[in-house]
């Protein structure tokens, strides 16, 4: 056997990258087709082989990860993101250390390219070795048909239709894009890949129409048991869409997620959901804390009261920040002052972004700082890797 080689993918590897990912993810008995599951990355024309880090033995792929560049917009400020996905090791190559080496290689390039933070989905402890940790507080609402029947009994949705949006429906897709980018925080979606982003993860995109006017859109799972994205021109139109959804699909139960900054959605769904829970939605690793904290503090101040105060936070081996709020206006800057709190990068990420850290925040930080955290980062399901 030749020594393993570590290389970036090339266009000649497209077929092998797809076959290898499908094989590894299907090996445990769950058939996987990456073209159908993630067309935004693997459908013909969307392939990005150079965003795949490969280990080859005898010219055959034995391990692979994808690192996909993304841009997050927060109130007009751009953050550079890298999404890690398609982490695959051949069953006979497990234990070789290939994944660890590929992850370190990818993260070295992220830092060289001034990536601010990285995201991925996966088992917590496996990726905490690389400073990824669950964060990004989101509320999940569980609705049932009784909630709809009683609370929305006087709401007439007879004029509402939910229509599948096709690839060629460019006018409808442009309306979806405008509504998506109306959010104070969103990941950029290129026009070329926009439809494939909406239907990734076996999803269906439906236009919400009142008569012939498109008033919004929603993205639902194939089984119509969850809505991962719901955007309308006016908040009350969400309720019409939900009632029409229960009507059209005959579902008994439905889950709907909402980010912390989706205040209209949170207020409406809290009024009549059967239950709800707040939890972390994704795994995050921060490489540059200052721009991330600055952008997210500004975002939180746009919809919530932040108590005045100043906190000096040291991220060991990285940077020290002074986070200040004066008359409700936040500022974040590098600091040489003695730290009020010193944490490693993983625990600093949890402190700043994770809902599960609320007890720590309330007992270990000054009262003014308890109103700041967690900061409202969020990745919509369609943008996940």
C-alpha positions as CSV (number, residue, x, y, z in Angstrom):
1,X,0.0,0.0,0.0
2,X,1.3,3.5,-0.9
3,X,1.5,6.1,1.8
4,X,-1.7,8.1,2.2
5,X,-1.7,11.5,0.6
6,X,-3.7,14.5,1.7
7,X,-5.1,16.6,-1.1
8,X,-7.8,19.0,-2.1
9,X,-10.4,17.7,-4.5
10,X,-10.4,18.6,-8.2
11,X,-13.1,18.4,-10.9
12,X,-11.8,14.9,-11.8
13,X,-12.7,13.8,-8.2
14,X,-16.4,14.9,-8.5
15,X,-17.8,11.4,-9.1
16,X,-15.6,9.7,-6.5
17,X,-16.4,12.4,-3.9
18,X,-20.2,11.7,-4.4
19,X,-19.8,7.9,-4.5
20,X,-17.6,7.9,-1.4
21,X,-20.0,10.1,0.7
22,X,-23.0,8.0,-0.4
23,X,-21.2,4.8,0.5
24,X,-19.9,5.8,4.0
25,X,-23.2,7.4,5.0
26,X,-25.2,4.4,3.7
27,X,-22.9,1.8,5.3
28,X,-24.9,1.6,8.6
29,X,-28.1,0.7,6.8
30,X,-29.6,4.1,6.0
31,X,-29.5,4.7,2.3
32,X,-28.1,8.1,1.5
33,X,-28.2,10.1,-1.8
34,X,-26.3,13.3,-1.4
35,X,-27.6,14.7,-4.7
36,X,-31.2,14.5,-3.4
37,X,-30.3,15.3,0.3
38,X,-27.9,18.3,-0.4
39,X,-28.4,19.4,-4.0
40,X,-27.0,22.8,-3.1
41,X,-23.5,21.1,-2.8
42,X,-23.8,18.0,-5.0
43,X,-26.3,18.5,-7.8
44,X,-24.7,18.6,-11.2
45,X,-23.4,22.1,-11.7
46,X,-23.2,22.9,-8.0
47,X,-20.2,20.6,-7.3
48,X,-17.3,22.2,-5.4
49,X,-14.6,19.6,-5.3
50,X,-11.9,22.1,-4.2
51,X,-13.9,22.6,-0.9
52,X,-13.3,18.9,0.0
53,X,-10.3,17.8,1.9
54,X,-9.3,14.2,0.9
55,X,-7.1,11.4,2.1
56,X,-6.3,9.0,-0.7
57,X,-4.6,5.5,-0.6
58,X,-3.7,4.0,-3.9
59,X,-5.6,6.9,-5.6
60,X,-8.8,5.9,-3.8
61,X,-10.5,8.2,-1.3
62,X,-10.4,6.8,2.3
63,X,-11.5,9.9,4.2
64,X,-13.1,13.2,3.4
65,X,-14.5,16.4,4.9
66,X,-16.1,19.3,3.2
67,X,-15.5,22.9,4.3
68,X,-18.0,25.3,2.6
69,X,-17.6,29.1,2.7
70,X,-20.6,31.1,3.8
71,X,-21.4,34.7,4.7
72,X,-23.6,35.7,7.6
73,X,-25.2,39.1,7.5
74,X,-26.0,40.7,10.9
75,X,-27.7,44.1,10.6
76,X,-25.6,44.8,7.5
77,X,-22.3,43.6,9.0
78,X,-20.7,40.6,7.3
79,X,-19.2,37.6,9.1
80,X,-17.1,35.0,7.3
81,X,-18.3,31.5,8.0
82,X,-17.1,28.0,7.2
83,X,-19.6,25.1,7.3
84,X,-18.1,21.6,7.9
85,X,-20.0,18.7,6.4
86,X,-19.9,15.3,4.7
87,X,-17.4,14.1,7.3
88,X,-16.7,10.6,6.0
89,X,-14.1,7.9,6.9
90,X,-14.1,4.5,5.1
91,X,-15.2,1.8,7.6
92,X,-11.9,0.0,7.1
93,X,-9.9,3.2,7.8
94,X,-11.5,4.2,11.0
95,X,-9.0,4.6,13.8
96,X,-6.4,5.8,11.4
97,X,-6.6,9.4,12.7
98,X,-7.5,10.7,9.2
99,X,-10.5,12.7,10.3
100,X,-8.5,14.4,13.0
101,X,-5.8,15.4,10.5
102,X,-8.3,16.7,8.0
103,X,-10.2,18.7,10.6
104,X,-6.9,20.4,11.8
105,X,-6.0,21.1,8.1
106,X,-9.4,22.6,7.4
107,X,-9.2,24.8,10.6
108,X,-5.7,26.0,9.8
109,X,-7.0,27.2,6.4
110,X,-10.0,28.8,8.0
111,X,-7.8,30.9,10.3
112,X,-5.4,31.7,7.4
113,X,-8.4,32.9,5.4
114,X,-9.7,35.1,8.3
115,X,-12.9,33.0,8.9
116,X,-14.7,34.3,11.9
117,X,-16.5,31.2,12.9
118,X,-17.4,27.7,11.8
119,X,-20.5,25.6,12.0
120,X,-21.3,21.9,11.8
121,X,-23.8,19.3,12.9
122,X,-22.7,16.1,14.6
123,X,-22.0,14.3,17.9
124,X,-21.0,16.8,20.6
125,X,-18.0,15.1,22.1
126,X,-16.5,14.1,18.8
127,X,-16.3,17.8,17.7
128,X,-15.6,19.5,21.0
129,X,-12.0,18.3,20.5
130,X,-11.9,20.9,17.7
131,X,-13.7,23.6,19.9
132,X,-17.1,23.2,18.4
133,X,-19.9,23.2,21.0
134,X,-23.7,23.3,20.9
135,X,-25.0,26.8,20.9
136,X,-27.4,29.1,19.0
137,X,-30.5,29.3,21.2
138,X,-33.8,28.5,19.4
139,X,-37.3,27.9,20.5
140,X,-39.2,24.9,19.3
141,X,-43.0,25.1,19.4
142,X,-45.2,22.0,19.3
143,X,-48.6,22.6,17.8
144,X,-51.5,20.2,17.5
145,X,-54.8,20.2,15.7
146,X,-56.7,21.1,18.9
147,X,-54.5,24.2,19.3
148,X,-55.4,25.3,15.8
149,X,-59.1,24.4,16.1
150,X,-59.7,26.3,19.4
151,X,-57.3,29.3,19.2
152,X,-57.7,30.1,15.5
153,X,-61.4,29.2,15.3
154,X,-62.4,32.7,14.2
155,X,-59.6,33.0,11.6
156,X,-60.9,32.5,8.1
157,X,-58.2,30.8,5.9
158,X,-60.5,29.9,3.0
159,X,-58.7,32.4,0.8
160,X,-55.3,31.0,1.6
161,X,-53.6,28.4,-0.7
162,X,-50.2,26.8,-0.3
163,X,-48.6,26.0,-3.6
164,X,-45.4,24.2,-4.3
165,X,-42.7,26.4,-5.8
166,X,-40.9,24.9,-8.7
167,X,-37.3,25.7,-10.0
168,X,-38.7,27.7,-12.9
169,X,-40.9,29.9,-10.7
170,X,-38.3,32.7,-10.7
171,X,-40.8,35.4,-9.6
172,X,-41.9,33.4,-6.6
173,X,-38.3,32.5,-5.7
174,X,-37.3,36.2,-5.9
175,X,-40.0,37.0,-3.4
176,X,-38.7,34.2,-1.1
177,X,-35.2,35.7,-1.3
178,X,-36.4,39.2,-0.4
179,X,-38.4,37.9,2.6
180,X,-35.4,35.8,3.7
181,X,-33.0,38.8,3.5
182,X,-35.4,40.9,5.5
183,X,-34.3,39.1,8.6
184,X,-31.8,41.0,10.8
185,X,-29.5,37.9,10.6
186,X,-29.3,35.6,7.7
187,X,-26.8,33.6,5.6
188,X,-26.4,34.7,2.1
189,X,-28.0,32.5,-0.6
190,X,-26.8,32.9,-4.1
191,X,-29.5,33.2,-6.8
192,X,-27.8,30.4,-8.8
193,X,-28.2,27.9,-5.9
194,X,-31.2,29.5,-4.2
195,X,-33.8,26.9,-5.1
196,X,-31.4,24.0,-4.3
197,X,-30.8,25.6,-0.9
198,X,-34.6,25.7,-0.2
199,X,-35.1,22.0,-1.1
200,X,-32.0,20.6,0.6
201,X,-32.5,18.2,3.5
202,X,-35.4,16.6,1.7
203,X,-37.5,19.7,2.1
204,X,-40.4,21.2,0.2
205,X,-40.9,24.9,-0.3
206,X,-44.5,26.2,-0.5
207,X,-45.7,29.7,-1.5
208,X,-48.4,31.2,0.7
209,X,-51.0,32.9,-1.5
210,X,-54.0,35.1,-0.5
211,X,-56.0,35.0,-3.7
212,X,-53.3,35.4,-6.4
213,X,-51.0,37.5,-4.2
214,X,-48.0,35.7,-2.7
215,X,-47.7,36.8,0.9
216,X,-45.0,34.5,2.1
217,X,-43.4,31.1,2.0
218,X,-42.7,28.1,4.2
219,X,-40.3,25.2,4.1
220,X,-41.5,21.9,5.4
221,X,-40.1,18.4,5.9
222,X,-41.2,15.6,3.5
223,X,-43.5,14.2,6.2
224,X,-45.1,17.6,6.9
225,X,-44.4,17.2,10.6
226,X,-42.2,20.3,10.9
227,X,-41.8,23.8,9.5
228,X,-38.2,24.9,9.4
229,X,-38.7,28.3,7.8
230,X,-41.8,30.5,7.8
231,X,-41.7,34.0,6.4
232,X,-44.7,36.3,5.6
233,X,-45.1,40.0,4.8
234,X,-47.1,40.6,7.9
235,X,-46.9,38.7,11.2
236,X,-50.6,37.8,11.3
237,X,-50.3,36.1,8.0
238,X,-48.3,33.4,9.7
239,X,-51.4,32.3,11.6
240,X,-53.4,32.0,8.4
241,X,-50.6,30.0,6.8
242,X,-50.4,27.6,9.8
243,X,-54.2,27.0,9.8
244,X,-54.1,26.4,6.1
245,X,-51.2,24.0,6.6
246,X,-53.1,21.9,9.1
247,X,-56.1,21.9,6.8
248,X,-54.2,20.9,3.6
249,X,-52.0,18.2,5.1
250,X,-54.3,16.8,7.8
251,X,-51.5,16.8,10.3
252,X,-52.2,16.2,13.9
253,X,-48.9,17.6,15.3
254,X,-46.4,20.1,14.0
255,X,-43.1,21.6,15.2
256,X,-42.0,25.1,14.3
257,X,-38.7,26.7,15.2
258,X,-38.0,30.3,15.8
259,X,-34.8,32.2,16.4
260,X,-34.5,34.7,19.3
261,X,-34.6,37.7,17.0
262,X,-37.9,36.5,15.4
263,X,-39.8,38.3,18.0
264,X,-43.2,38.5,16.1
265,X,-43.1,34.7,15.5
266,X,-42.2,34.0,19.2
267,X,-45.0,36.2,20.5
268,X,-47.7,34.7,18.2
269,X,-46.8,31.1,18.8
270,X,-46.3,31.4,22.5
271,X,-50.0,32.4,22.7
272,X,-51.4,29.0,21.7
273,X,-48.8,26.3,21.3
274,X,-49.2,23.1,23.3
275,X,-45.6,23.3,24.6
276,X,-42.3,24.8,23.8
277,X,-38.6,24.5,24.7
278,X,-35.5,26.5,24.3
279,X,-32.4,24.7,23.3
280,X,-29.1,24.9,21.3
281,X,-29.6,24.5,17.6
282,X,-26.2,23.8,16.1
283,X,-22.4,23.4,16.8
284,X,-20.2,26.5,16.6
285,X,-16.5,27.3,16.8
286,X,-15.4,30.9,17.0
287,X,-12.0,31.9,15.6
288,X,-12.3,35.7,15.9
289,X,-14.4,36.6,18.9
290,X,-14.3,40.4,18.6
291,X,-16.3,40.8,15.3
292,X,-18.7,38.0,16.2
293,X,-19.5,39.4,19.7
294,X,-19.8,43.0,18.4
295,X,-22.3,42.0,15.6
296,X,-24.4,39.8,17.9
297,X,-24.5,42.4,20.8
298,X,-25.8,44.9,18.3
299,X,-28.4,42.5,17.1
300,X,-29.6,41.7,20.6
301,X,-29.8,45.4,21.5
302,X,-32.1,45.9,18.5
303,X,-34.9,43.9,20.1
304,X,-34.0,43.5,23.9
305,X,-33.0,45.8,26.7
306,X,-29.3,45.4,27.7
307,X,-28.4,46.6,31.1
308,X,-25.5,49.1,31.3
309,X,-22.1,47.7,32.5
310,X,-18.7,46.6,31.4
311,X,-17.2,43.1,31.4
312,X,-13.6,42.1,30.4
313,X,-13.5,38.6,29.1
314,X,-10.3,36.8,28.3
315,X,-10.4,33.9,25.8
316,X,-7.2,32.0,26.8
317,X,-4.6,32.0,24.2
318,X,-6.7,34.0,21.8
319,X,-7.8,37.5,22.8
320,X,-9.2,39.7,25.6
321,X,-12.4,41.7,25.0
322,X,-14.0,44.5,26.9
323,X,-17.8,44.3,26.4
324,X,-19.6,47.5,27.4
325,X,-23.1,48.7,27.3
326,X,-23.9,52.4,27.9
327,X,-27.5,53.7,27.8
328,X,-28.4,50.4,26.0
329,X,-25.8,50.8,23.3
330,X,-23.1,48.0,23.2
331,X,-19.5,48.4,22.2
332,X,-16.9,45.6,22.0
333,X,-13.1,46.2,21.7
334,X,-9.8,44.5,22.3
335,X,-8.5,45.2,25.8
336,X,-5.4,45.0,27.9
337,X,-7.3,45.3,31.2
338,X,-7.3,42.5,33.8
339,X,-10.0,40.0,33.0
340,X,-13.2,39.7,35.0
341,X,-13.6,36.2,33.6
342,X,-11.1,33.9,31.9
343,X,-12.2,31.0,29.8
344,X,-10.9,28.8,27.0
345,X,-12.4,29.2,23.5
346,X,-14.9,26.3,23.9
347,X,-16.3,27.5,27.2
348,X,-16.3,31.2,26.1
349,X,-18.4,30.1,23.0
350,X,-20.8,28.4,25.3
351,X,-21.0,31.4,27.7
352,X,-21.7,33.8,24.8
353,X,-24.0,31.7,22.6
354,X,-25.6,28.8,24.5
355,X,-29.0,28.7,26.2
356,X,-27.7,25.9,28.4
357,X,-25.3,28.3,30.1
358,X,-28.1,30.4,31.6
359,X,-27.6,29.1,35.2
360,X,-23.9,29.8,35.0
361,X,-24.5,33.3,33.7
362,X,-27.0,34.1,36.4
363,X,-24.8,32.8,39.3
364,X,-21.2,33.7,38.1
365,X,-21.6,37.0,36.3
366,X,-22.7,40.5,37.4
367,X,-26.4,41.0,37.1
368,X,-26.0,43.4,34.2
369,X,-24.3,40.8,32.1
370,X,-27.0,38.3,32.7
371,X,-29.2,40.4,30.4
372,X,-26.7,40.1,27.6
373,X,-26.3,36.3,27.1
374,X,-27.0,34.1,25.2
375,X,-26.3,36.2,22.1
376,X,-28.8,35.5,19.2
377,X,-26.8,33.5,16.6
378,X,-28.9,31.2,14.5
379,X,-28.5,29.1,11.3
380,X,-31.7,28.2,9.5
381,X,-31.9,24.5,8.7
382,X,-31.6,25.1,4.9
383,X,-28.3,26.8,5.4
384,X,-26.9,23.9,7.5
385,X,-24.1,21.7,6.3
